[in-house]
Amino acid sequence: MAADLGELLVPYMPTIRVPRTGDRVFKSECAFSYDSPESEGGLYVCMNTFLGFGREHVERHYRKTGQSVYMHLKRHVKEKSPGAAGGAIPRRRNGKVFLDLELNRDFNGDEYECEDEAKLVIFPDHYEIPLPNIEELPALVTIACDAVLNAVSAYKKQEHDSWEEEIQTSKHSRGLRQLDNGVRIPPSGWKCQKCEMRENLWLNLTDGSVLCGKWFFDGAGGNGHALEHYKETKFPLAVKLDNITPDGADIYSFDEEEAVLDPQISEHLQHFGIDMLQMQRNGTENGHHNTDNSNDARPRVSEWEVIQEAGMKLKAVYGSGFTGIKNLGNSCYLGTTMQVLFSIPEFQRAYVGNLQRIFDYSPLDPTTDFNTQMAKLGHGLLSGLFSKPPIKSELIEQVMKEEHKVLDWHQPKGISPKMFKALISRGHPEFSSNRQQDAHEFFLHLINLVERNSAGSENPSDVFRHLVEERVQCCQTKRVRYTHKVDYVMQLPAPMEAASNREELIAYEAKRKEAEENMRAPPEPVRARIPFTACLQAFTEPENVPDFWSSALQAKSAGVKTSRFASFPEYLVMQIKKFTFGVDWVPKKLDLSIEVPDFLDLSRFRGTGLQAGEEELPDLAPPIVLPEDTRDNSNSSDSPEIDESAAMQLAEMGFPLEACRKAVYYTGNMGPEMAFNWIIAHMEEPDFAEPLALPSFMEPATSMASPGLAGTPLDNQPPEESIAILTSMGFPRRHTVQALRASNNNLERALDWIFTHPEREEDEETSDALSDMADTTEPNDNVFSNANTNSDSTLSPDQDPSGPRVKDGPGRYELFAFISHMGASTMSGHYICHVKKEGRWVIFNDHKVCLSERPPKDLGYIYFYRRLSSR
């Protein structure tokens, strides 16, 4: 028999591998579904790629790759026979099989026991070889099987690594030099000192400079000015401004090129007026912990009870669309967002309706493909396969009647989004961690990924995209400028001064201060009640424009800005701005209640454009202000500054040296990886290997210069990563390059330039854009497209063909979902969501899905509205 098995496996021996260090073994979850060894068909692990596949998907992998040998893993879970000893843990009859494989379901050790089974399966004949079979199998096969069985499952290993990664103390922290320059950092309103960026800002701990970081792969980031500042000054440590919490801060060492710890961070921040000690005291009093199950201080107790509908007799629901998402530990921000998105027909159609096509055309490693994992998650939520009533339903119903509590222990635990989270968070400094995150930021991150992965296919995020009309007026000349910008979320202010119970709040604050001074217990907290109309009024109020440069005066002046809708999206996402910083830098959540309406009419907030009698500001860009050392040395040398070590590193790959030098220069000396991307994008150009030739420095252009090029040196090639970000939004490359040149490579100003300078040539890119827009108007029939098919949305008739695709329609909406946050900070607490399905509100609290009895619509954080049909 041993000889027979050896001969049988000989043709397949070259395809059987032993897992090496770094190989991920997917033995707990299918790459295309949520099948596991506990599923009816078990799990098949490829003995070459170590990917896992359920019974319905293993044939696809075999046909695509020709890989024939798989290890079939099956866990049999059954009830203990009557009289079995209670209190025992689930028993495994073969202790070696499935070593380190975690249970995907929650079994009570007093009632269940496990029996594990493994075997090799050879396709296409499904020939089975039971394991272990050491004596009869070739040595290589035995070693490979043993390694797979003993390997830590892929995402259990990743979770372990993420927790165990140790950040070292910086060598600069103890003797860090801090300049006594009088710099004090305010608690809000920061922006980069070298550009207009207002996100991803870093505070240099030596001189107090506030500068932007690099661009991340998902489009978040800045223009790299913090790194440039280090190269000029050699000041080594910087702290991320918006991540300073009671538990610490994110600190980066430019010299050591890694995230570091600074034991003296509190003192270093105090030097610039940031009181971390006060933040720590408040954090301790509030009991902050970065876990979903943490309890906040007394002011939040009622919030937790109300939002989770504690004490209610909630009825569990099962079936399609009622599948819960298991909390991986501080991942509720992800679960709630995905539950809402997959309740929208366009997302159902794009991913679940095209499931087979997406799976058939997925790459060889589907765990790394965004569309595949979105389709997998959507199918898991909508199929109903993972939302079935428990077997002992009658017993559980009796328990509910007796204990008046929601199903918990016996209820199915929903699907576990480990593979999905690992993919979409890869490379992101926040979402790749195990810390709690902001659901609003995650929503924007996910929409960015949807945009990037929808080329040539239906883009479901189109339903959120809309244009905002911004009207800026110079207070001295009264002249105006109208611009449009793309947005996905309406951020609604919460004016505390407009609270209807203002007197009650003032009285509470007085009692609280008195109790604090006299060391007494604080009074019962009072929640602010703010009318929704006051929030809308605050949204439309004019706001001052900081550092406004008037092109009419050609100087800085006072300016005010108002915002209106230039188009209305099919689905309106509205965020309540509940989170703020106190004057002492303590991050806090405003305790407020807003009676958000079920039906909303925003028609009166549509923009009107330039009105009769209004005079436009001249179309001039502000002059470029160069640092003193740049102006002094601009003509002193004909050789541009180039990181020669990066150029040589690329040249060693076989690229022409002059091309490598150009790549390093045009990507702003941001490293070999960025320069490599530039090389790939430009290697077909005829002058690719020609030496770098730059024109002499030119003074900022006057009003006689060509429109759109004012203040920009000629042949100033923008960074490729900036071009890629704008082209991914649907703008033609040529128009994008013009916009970046005209705005000195500032992305925010470049986007404004694109909207105010429509491209007039009807070239191939414009034709492609028109074709893409035409595609978005065609309905795509499938099983999940039965809702909202009578949409009133149309492409805006006055829309620039070269601009982003925007569907416009009436501004009347109906509330269908909202996400709520419990806790005092977005970095702690818990998220749940309510979604209206079939006329009933449903509460999704991690894996628990029940009919809602009293949806807390006044305590929501993010609200989702769908457009009302006019018919």
N, C-alpha and C positions, 0 to 999 in steps of 0.2 A: 504493500500500500504506500510506503514511503517513497519508493521509486516512482510509482504512478503519479503521486502528487508533485514530485520534483519535475517529472517530465511535463506534467500539465502546466506548471508555472514557468518553465524555461522560456517560452516565447515572450512572456511579459516581464521577465526579470529586469530588462533595461529601463522599464517605466516605474519600477518600485523604488522609492527613495526612503532613506532614514532621515527623520526630521533633524535638521541642524539647529545650532544656536541661532535664534532670531526668527526661525520659522514659526508661524502661527498655526496651530492645529484647531480647526473649527469642529469640535466634536460635541458641542452642546446645542447648535442651532443651524438650521438650513440657510443657505445664502439667499434663497428666493422666497422662503416662507418661514413661519414660526414653528415648523416641525422640529422635534427634538427626539432623543432616544426614548422619551416617554410617550411619544405619539404612537398611534396604532401601527404605522408602517416603519417606525424606527428612523434611524439616520444613517446615511451612507457617507463615509469619509473617503475621499479620493486618496489613494496611496502614493500619488505623485505630487499633487498640489496641496493636499490636506484640507481642502474645502469640504464642507458638509452639505449634503443634499437630502431632502425628503424624498419619499417614494415617487411623488409625481414629477420630480425635477431631475432625478439622477440620470434618466434616459437622455435628457437634453444635453447634459454635460458629456455623456458618453458619445453622442452623435457629433458634438462640436469638436471634441478633443481627441477622440479615439482611445482615451484612457479606459482600460477594461477592468482593472482591479480596484475594488472598493472594500473597506471594512464596514460591515453592517453592525450598528450598535443598537441594542434594544433593552430597555428597562421595563420589567414587568412589575407593576405596583398592584398589590391586592390586599384585601382586608384580611386581618388575622383570623384564624379559625377560633371559634368560641372556646373559651378557657385558656387562651394564650396569656402569658404573663403580661400584666399591664406595666406601663412605664418603660418598656424597652424601646430603643431607638430603631428606625427602619433597618431590617436585617438584610445583608447582602450575602448570597450563597457563594459567590466567588469574590473574595476580597480584593483581588488584583484588578479585575475588570472595572473600568470606569473610575479608576483612582483619580481623585481631584475633580471629578465631574459633579457640579452642583445640581441640586434638584431644581427643576423649573416650576414645580407646583409645591404647594404647602401641605404636606401630609403629616397627620398627627401620629407620632411614633407609637401611641397606645393602640392605634386601630389598624395600621398598615405595615406591610413589610415589602422589601424590594428583592427582586431576583434579576441579576444582570446577565446579559448574553451578548457574545460577540462572535462574528464569523467573517471570513473573507468571501466575497461574492465576485465571480468573474462574468463580465458581460461579453457578448449579448445573450449567452445561454443561461445566465443566472446560476452557474454552478457554485455550490456553497461548500466551504471548508470550515468546520467549527473550530473555535479557538478556546483555550490555548491548545496547540498541536505541535509542541516543540520537536518531538522526535521525528515527525513525518515531514516537516517543512524544511526547505533549504535554510541555511544559517542566515543569509541576508534577509529573507522574508520574516524569519522569527525575530531578528533584531528590530526590523522596521515595525512589526506589529507591537512588540513590547514597548518601543519608544512612543508610538501613538497612544497606546493605552495608558501610559504613565505620564504623558505630556499634560501640562496645565492647559485647560481650555483657553482659547485665544483671548476672550474678553475678561476672564477672571485674572489672567496674567497681566493684561493691560491695566486693569483696575488696581491690582497689587502694585504695579510699577508706579502708577500715578500717585498713590499714597506714599510710597516709600522714597520717591525722589527727594534727595536732601539738598537744600539750598545752603551754601556756605556763607560764612561771615566775610564781608569784604575786608581786604587788607587796608583799605583807605578809611574805614569807619572810625577807628580809634583816634587818629590824628588828623581828621579832616579839617582843612583850612576853610573858614567861612569869612567872607569879606564883610567888614563893618561899613556897608554902603547905604544903610537906612532903608533897604527894600522891605516892604510889608505886602503880603499876598492877601487880597480880599477873598471872601468865601465864595464868590461867584463872578461871572463876567470875564473869565480868562480868555485870552487869545494869544496865538503865537506872536512873538515880538518881531518876526521877520516876514510873516504873511498873515492872512486873514483866517487861518484855521482855528476852529474853536473846539476840536475834539482831539483825542489822543495827545494831550498836552503833558509835558514833563517839566518839573521844577528842578533846575540845577541847584544842588545843595551847597555849592560854594558861593555863587554870586547872585542867586535868586532869579536867574533868567527863566522865563516861561517860553518853551519852544516845542514845536511839534515833532512827533516821532516819524517812523517810516510807514509806508503803505503795507498793509497786510494783504494776503491773497484774496480776501473777501471784499476789498474796497475800502475797509476802514483804515484810518491812519493819518498820515500827514506828509510833509514834503522833506523830511529828514533834517530839519534845521537843528534839532537837539544834538545829533551826531556831528554836524558841521561845527557847532559851537565847541564841542569837545576837541575836535581836531585843531581848532584855533587857540583854545585856552588851556587844554589838558586838564580841565576841571572834571573829575572822574565820575561822580555819583549824581544820579537824578532820580526823582520820585514821581510816580504817575499821579497827577492831581486828583482825578475823579475816583481814585481807588483808595483814598486814605480813610480807614475805618477804625472803629474802636479796637480792633484786633491787630492793627498794623498797617502796612502799606507795601505797594509793589516798588521795589528799588532795583535799579539797573546800574551796573558798573561798565562804563564804556571801555575802560582800560582792561578789565578782566573779561569783557565780552560775554557777560552772563548775568542773570538775576542773582541778587545777593541779599544778605541780611545786614542790617545796621543796628546794633544794639543801642546806639545813641540816637536813633531816629527821632525820638520825642524831643530831645534837646536841639537837634539840628533843625527841626521844623519850627520849634519855638523861636529860633533866631529870626525867622521871617514872619512871625505873628500867628503861627498855626499852633493852637493849644491842644496837643494830643493827650495830655494828661486829663484835661477836662473831658475830652471825648471818651477816654478810658473809664472815667468814673461813671459817666452816663451810661456807657455800654454795660458796665457791671451791674448798675442798678436795674437796667432793663432786662438783664439776663440774656443777652444776645449769645447765641451759638449758631454756627453755620450748619444747622441740620433742620430738616423739614419738621421734625417733631418737637422743636424747642418751644418752650412756653415763654411768651413775652411778659412784661410787667403788667400790673393791674389795669392800666388804661386799654390794654389790648384783649383782655379776657372776653369781654362781650362781643368784640369783633370776631374772634374765633368761633364763638358759639353761633352768632347770627349767620355768618357766611357759610358755615358747614351745616346749618340747619340742625344743630344739636338738639336732642330731645324730641325731634319729630319722628313719627312712625313712617319712615320712608320705605317705599316698596321698590325692591330691586327689579330691574328690567334686563332682558336678554335678547340676543338676536342681532341682525344686521344693523350697524350704526350704534350699538349699545355695548361695545367692547371697551373695557378699561385699559389703561396703560400703566404698567407697573412702575413704581418710583424706584429709581436706581440709587437714591440717596441724593437729595438736592437736585433732582431732575424734573420736578413738577412744573417748572417754567416751560420745559420742552413738551411735556405731555399735554398740558392745557392748550398750548398754541396749536399742536397738531390735531387735537380733537376738533377745534373750531375750523381749521382749514379744510379738513376732510368732511366737514358738513356742508361745504360749498360745492355745488354741482360742477363748476369748472375744474376744480382740483380732482374731483372724482373722475371726471371724463378724461382729463389729461393723463392720469396715472393708472387708475383702476380700469377705465374703459379701454386703454391701450396696453393692458397688462401683458398679453401674449406677445405683441410686437416688441415691447420693451425688453422682455425676458429673452426673446429669440435673438435680438441684436445686442445683447449685453456683452461686455468684454469677457475675456477668459477668467478674470477675477471679478465677479459681480459684487463683491463686498466693497469695492472701491468706486463703484458707479453710482452717482447721485440718483439718476432717474430709476435705476433698478431698486434701490433701497426705498425711494419714495413710493414706488408701486407696491413693494412688499409691505410697507407700513399701511398704506391705504387699503390694500386687500385684507390685511389682518384686522383692521378696524371695521370694515364694511361687509365682510363675508359672513360674519356670524359664527364662524367655525370655533372661535375662541371666546364665545359668550353664550354658553349653554347653561340651563338651570342645573343646580346640583342634584345629584341622584336622590339624596335624602331630603327632598323638598318638603314633604309633609312634616318630618321631624323638625326641620329648621323653621318652618312656619310656626310650629308650636312654640319653639324656643323664642321666636320673635314676639309672639303674643305674651309670653310670660315675662321676658326681660325688656321688652320695648326698646330694642336696639337694632341698628342696621346690620345686615349680613356682614360678617367679617371673616371669621376663621374658615367657614365652609365655602364661602363664595369664591368662584374662579378668580385667579389673580391677574387676568388680562394678559396682554402681550408685553414682552420685555424688549425695549428699544435699544439694546446694547450696541448692536451692529450699526444702527442708524445714527446713534449719538457719536460713536467713534468716528464715523465718516464725516459728518457735517461739522464736527468740532475740531477736526484735524488742522493743526497750524494756528488755531485761534487761541490767544493767551488766556481768555476768560472761559469760553465754553468747553475747552478741553480739560478744565479743572473739575474737581468734585465739589466746588463751592456753589452756593445759590447764586442765581443770576437774575437780571431784569427781563421779564417776559417781553417787554416792548423792544428792547435791544435784540433779543433773540428773533422776534418776528421780522425785524428789518434784515438781520443776518440771513435768515432763511429765504426771504424774498430775493435778496441779492443772489443766492445760490440758484434759486429757480430761474432768475433772469439769465444767468450765465450758462445754464444747462438746457435752455429751451430753444437754442438756435435751430432753425429749420423745422420746428414743430410748434404746436399750440403752447402759448405761454399763459398759464392760468393766473399769474400775478398781474396780468393786464387789468383784471377786474378791480384792483386797488389803485392803479396808477391814475393820477389826475394832475392837472396843472393849477398852480397857485399864481394869481396875479398880484405882484407887489408894486405898489405905487409909492415912490419916494419923492418928497417935495423939499426943495431948498427953502429954508425959512426966510432967507433974506431976499432972494429974487422971486420967490413963489413959483418958480419953474419946476416941472415935474418930469419924472422918468418912469415908464411902465416896463416891467420885465416879467417874464414867466419862468417858473421853476417847477421841476417835477417833484411830486411828493406822493407818499403812500399812506400817511397818517395825519389826521387832524389833531393837533395838540391843543387841548382846551384848558385855559388857565382856571384856577380855583381861587377867586378873590375872597380871602377871609374877611376883608372889611365889609363885604356885602352879606354876611351871614344874617339870617332872619332872627337868630337868637343872640345877637351881639351883646346885649346887656347881660345876659346870662353868662356868656363867655368872659366878659370883663369881671363880673363878680367872682367867677370861679378862679380866674388868674390871681385876683387879690387874695382870696382864701388860700390858694396854693402857696403864694409867697409868704403869707403870714405863718402857715404851718411849717414851711421850710425854716423860717427864722426862729421859730419857737420849738423846733425839733419835734413836731407832732406829726401824726399820720396825715397824709394828703387827703383832701376832700374827694368825694366821688367825681370822677372826670365828666366833663361836658363835651359832647360832640357838636361841632359846628354844623349848622344846617344852611346850605348855600343854595339859593334858587338856580335852576338851570339857566334861566334867562339872563342871570347875572354873569354866568360863565360865557355865554354867547356874546354878551355885551363886551366883556373883557377881551374876547378874541378879536373883535373888530375895532377896538380902541387903537388910535395912533400910538406908535412907540418911537422913542428917540433912537436915531441911528448914531452909534458911537463912531468917532473919527470920520464923520461924513466929509467927503471931498466933493465940492460943488464944481462941476465942469463949467458952469456959467461964470463963477467967480475965479475959477482956476486956483482955488485955495480951500482949506478946510473951513467948514461952516456948520451951522446947526441944521439938522435934517430930521424929518419924521417919516415913518413908514406905516402904511396900512396894507392889510392882506385881504384878498377876496378869492373866491373860487373862479378860475378861468374855465374849468370844466368840472363836472360832477362824475365821480366814479360809479361803477355798478354796485360796488360794496364799499361802504364808508367805514373806515377804522378810526375810532375816536379814543384818544388817550387822555385821561384826566391827570393833570400835572400835580400829583400828590406829594412828590418827593422834593425836598429842598435842603439847603444848608443853613444852619443858624449862624449868627454873627460870630459865634465861638468855634465855627467850623464843625459843629456836631451835625452829622447827617441825620435827618429825621423825616418821618412821614406825617403829613398833616392828618389829624383826626377829624374827618369831615364826612358829611352825608349829602348827596346830591340826588334829587328826585329826577333821574334821567327818564325822559318820556319814551313810550313804546313807539310812537310815531313822530317823525321829525321832518320839518319842511325848512330847507336852507335856501330856497329859491331867491330870497331877498339878499343873500350874500354872494350872488354871482357878480363877477367883475364886469365893468362897463367899458374899460379901455379909455383912451384919450377923449376927453369931453370938450365940447365947444367952449372956447374962451381960455382953455389951458394951453400953456406954452411949454414945449419940451426942452429939457436940458440938452445942451450940445453933446454930440456923441464923441467925447474925448476921454481918453484914458488918463489917469493920474500919472505924473512923471515917475520914473523909476528912481528911487533913492538908493544909491549905492553906498556901502560902508566906506569910511575914509580910506582904509588901506587899499580897497579895490580901486577907488578913483585915482589914488596916488600912483599906483603901480600898473594901471591898465595899459599904458603904452611903453612900460619899461622893458618888456620882454615879449618876443614873438612866440614863445613856447607856452602853450596852455598847461595848466596843472593837471597832470595825469598820474594815476596810481600805477606806476610801471610794474610793480609786483603782480597786480591783478592782470595787466596786459600780458605779461610773460606766462602767467598761469594758463591763460586762454591759448596763447601761441603754442604751448606744449601739447595742446590737443590737436594741433595740425592746422589751425587757422592762420592766415597771413598776419604778420605782426602789426602792420599799419591798420588793418581792419580791427584788430584787437584794441589798439590804442584809441581808435575812433569810438568803439563800443564803450570803453571805459569812460571816455570824455562825455559822450552824449547821454550816458546814464548817471552822470553826476558823481562819479567815483563811489558808487553805492555798492560795489563788490562784484566779484566774478560772476555770480549767478545772474544778476540783473544784466550785466554786459553780455552774457551768453544768450539771453533772450533777445537782445538787440541784434546780435549776429545772426541768429536764426531768421529774424524778420527781414534783414537787409542783405543777405548773402547773394541774392539774385540780382542786385543792382549793379550796373556796369562799372561804377566807381568804387565798388566794395573794397578793393585792395589798394586804392589810391591813398597817398599820405593825407593826413588830416590838414585841411587848409581852412583857416578862419579869417574873416574880414577884420580889419582894424576896428577898434571900439568906435561906436557912433553915438553922438549925443541924442538924447530923447527927441523923437520926431516932433515937429511943430504941426500946426493945423494944416500945413500944405502937404503933409505926408499922406500916403494912401490910407483910406479908411480901414480901420481894423488893425493897422500895424503901428499905431502911435506908441512911442515909448518902448519899442522892441527892437533889439539888434537884428540885422538881417541874417538869414540862414541859421537862426537859433532853433535847432531841432529839439522839440520837446521830448522829455523822457518817454520811452516806449510804454512804461507801465501806466502813465497818465493817458496816453492815447488809447491804450487797451480798455481802460475804465470807461472812457466816454463812448468808444465804439461799441462796447458791450451794451450800452443803453440805446443803441439803434442809430447813432449819428454816423454819417459817412466819414471815412478816415481823413480825406482832404479837408473837409469842413472842420473836423476836430483839430487838426494840426494848425489851421489858421486861428482857431479860437484860443488855443494854448499860447501861440506866439503873441497874440494880441493882448493876452492877460498875464504875460510874464510867467507862464506855466502854473498859474494859480487855478486849481480845478473849479472852485466855486465861481470865480469870475469868468472862467472859460464857459461854464454852462450858461451864465447870464448872457455872454456875448453871442452864443449860438442862437438863443431865442430872439435877440435883438438884431441879428444879421442873418436873415434867412438866405440859404444858398439858392442862387438863381439858375444855375446851369442844370439842364435836364440830362444828366449823365447816367451812366449805368448804375451807379450807386443809388441815385434817386429812383430809378426804375425799380431796383430791387426793393427799396423801401416801400414804394407803392404796392408792389406785389405782395410784400409781407403784410401790409395793412389790409389788402383785399382778402388775404387768407384768414385774417382774424374775424372777419364778418361772416364766414361760412360756419353754420352749426355743424357739430360733429355728433351724429346720433349714436347712442349706445345705451346700455342698460341703466346707467347712472345719470342720464340727462333729462329726467322727467320733471325737474323743478326749474322754475325761472326761465322757461324757454321763450316766454313772451316778453323779452327784455325790450325796454324802450331805448337802450343805448345805441348810439351810432357814432361813427368817427366824426369828430368835430369838423364842420364844413370849412372853417377858416384855418384849419391846422396846416402848418408848414409840412410838406411832404418829407423833408429831410429831418424833421424832428422826431421825437419819440412817439410811439403809437399810443393814442389816448382815445378812449371811448367816452362820449359825452351823452348826457340825457337829463331828465328832470331831477331836481334836487329834493325829492320826497322819498323818505326812507321808513323802514320798519325794523325795530330791534329784533335780532334773532340769536344773539349770543353775547356773553360778556365774561371776562376773566377777572377774578377777584384776588387780591393779595391780603394775607393776614400776617401781621408783624410790623415792626417799627422801621425796617429797612429792606430795600430790595436784595440785600446781601444776606438776609436771614428770613425766617418765616416760611410760609407755604402758599402755593397757588392752587386754586380750583377754578372750574369753569361751569357755566350753565349754558345749555344750548336748547333752543326751541325746536322740537321735532314732532311732527304730526299734531301740531296745535298744543302740545304739552311741554312745559319746561322740564329738562332733565339735568341733574347735577352729576358732574364727572369729578370725583375726588380720588385721584390716582386710579387704582383698579376697581373701586366701587362705583357703580353706575345705578342711580335710582331716580324715580320720579320725584321732582321737587314739589314741596308743599308751599313754600314761601320763599321764592327767589329774591335774594337781597340786592335788587337792582340799584339801590341807592348807595351801595358800598363798593361798586365795581371799580376796576382800574383801567381796563381796556374794553371798549364796547364795539360791537360789530353790527352794522346796519345793512340791509339789502334794499335795493331800489324798489319802490312800489310801481307796479304796472299802471299805466294810465287807462288801460282798458278794463 
